[in-house]
Amino acid sequence: MQTLNTHKTSMSRKAALLVTLFATSFFTFAQSNSTEQIKMTGSNGSSVMGSVQSTFDNPWAMAFLPDGHSLVTEKAGTLWLLDKNQQKRFAVSNVPSVTARGQGGLGDVIIHPDFASNNTIYISYIERDEKDDAFSGAAIERATLSVTDSGATLSDRTLIWRQSPKVTGNGHYSHRMAFSPDGYLFITSGERQKFTPAQNMAMNLGKVVRLNEDGSVPEDNPFYGQGSVTEQIWTLGHRNPLGIDFDEQGNLWVHEMGPRHGDELNLIEKGRNYGYPSVSQGDHYSGVKIPNHEDIPIFKSPELAWVPAISPAGFIIYKGDKFNSWKGNGFIGGLSSKALIRVAFNKDDEGNWKVEEAERYEWGKRVREVEQDSMGNIYVLEDKEGGRLIKLSQ
């Protein structure tokens, strides 16, 4: 009898333990699926809600895979694979090693247009000189992403491009990437806070670069055959271009941080010179005046400029249907402006572009990146340590 009572007591304790474990696991599940809500106040009186999906340390870029998973880079050197709920799943192994300094570290990540069949991604990062690591420049690798139930890794890593030359300092790398609708790889390359490289055709600094998917140079580039660096150049005269995307008509748009004020949104046209440092809508930080684009009209003027600055970072032109009233609008992350900035693209009766800031959504955080998934959802990544990944809803 005593044995029976002991058995009943043991069973009772096990049952209690199971109830406790179930309750604990349910609570943990509920916690992991509950999301912080953020209200983003618009400058025109409207508002947008956002839900926090994950947090990161100094996130820099994001790319969505066709199946709904995504990749997020952190400047210090981690590449995260997120699940379809945009929760961290794995830190990807065999990523290029970086030493993060200033504005440089692990940078942009995009997928190949045929990722569904080839699992190819492109990742940019800062490469330091082997002999003197005071010198650095951006580099881009093409790699294969492999994912199993136990982890994710990069293989077949191939260096396809690097900034030339490496220079001192740790700013204005830019190194954003985008594929054109016809399959060419476009890269933004900052002038590294050195001013004159933006006009120096022997350097690919301060330029927008166009390559084939394997890093080779297309023969219809505007300066093809004029030297291995020069022939990469698509446009010149840029400062720190940190956002790039194509609209649905195939037009290429790039925004860049100006000097003191004068941030720009440019329509990128083959072979054009956008003027920096000879012209800008802003002034040098020293206070020295810079002529405006209108003063020297041989240079291509921006379609929109901001004075005072917004410090643009990250950029999409929205192509989804979920936010139908926003289709065709641009979304720019604002760093110093601490905002998500919506831009409307229109043309006048004569076919000239009319590009205007339509609204500015604020919630007191620097915005580093903006991305869109295949379902038409919009996500923003906040800057700095503890930067949150936020999914927008109206």
C-alpha positions, 0 to 999 in steps of 0.5 A: 500500500505504501508502495502504491501511495509512493507511486501515486505521489510520484505520478502526481509530481510528474503531472505537476511538472508537466503542467509547469513545463507546459505553462512555462513553454507557453509563456515563453512562446507567447513572449517570443511572438508578442511584438512591441508596437511603434507609432510613427508620426507623419509630417502631414498628420497621418501615422504608420504603425510598426511592429518590432521583429528583432534587434541587432547591434549596428545593423547595416543592410538587409535582403529578402530571399524568395521564400521569405527568409532574410539576411541582415548584416551587422557592421562588426562582421555578423551576417544573420539568417532570419526565419520567415517571421524575421526572427534570428535563426543562424549566424552565417559562417565563413563570412568575410572577416572585417575590422570595423572602424568608423563607417566601415565594416560588413556592409551591403548584402543582395541576392542574385536575380536567379537566387532560387536556382543558384543560391548566389548572394553578393556581400560588401565589406571593408578590406584593409591593406595587408601592409598598412591597415591604415589604408582601406577600401570596399570590396565585394564578394560573390558567394553561395549560401547554403542552409541546413537544419543546423546552420548556414554557411557561405561557400565558393567565395569569389572577390569580384570588385574592390575600390581602387586605390585604398586610401586612409580614413574610415568614411564614405565607403558607400558600397551599396549594390543593386541589380538592374532589370537586365541583369547588371550589377551596379555599385555605389562607391564613395569618394572616401572623404578625399573630395577630388577622387570623385572627378579622377577617372583613374579611380573608381572612388566617388562613382557609380560602377556597372559590372556583369554579374561575375565582376567583368566589365560590360563592353557597352560601359561608357568608358570601356577600353580606357583602363581596367578601373576607368572602364568600370565607371557608369557615372562620376562626381558623387560624394557618399551615395548610400542608397540605390534602386530601380523603378518599375520603368527601369530608371536608376535612382541613387541618393547621396549624402551631401557635405554640410547640407545638400543631400541629393536624390539623382536620376542616374544616366549613363556617362553623366558627371554629377559634379562633386566636389565642384558643385553641390547644393551644400557647403563644406564643413569648413564653411567654404561655399560650394557653387550650386549645380545651377551655377555650372550647368554642365554638371547633372543636377539632382532631381531633389535636394535637401537643405538642411540635410536628412543624412539619407541611408538605405532606399527602396522604390516600392513595387508592392500592392500591400500599400497600394497608395504608396506604389512607385514611391521612394522610401529613404532612411534618415540618419540625422533626420531620424525619420523614414522619408517618403518621396513621390516621383511624377512628371510634368506635361513636358515629361520632366521629372517632378520629385518631391518629399511627400511625407516624413515619418518620425519616432526618434530613431536613426534609420539605416536601411529600408527593404521590401519583401516579396509579399509587399511588406516594408521593413526598416532597420534602425541604426546603432547598437540595439537597432530594431527591425520594424515591419510597417503596417497602416 
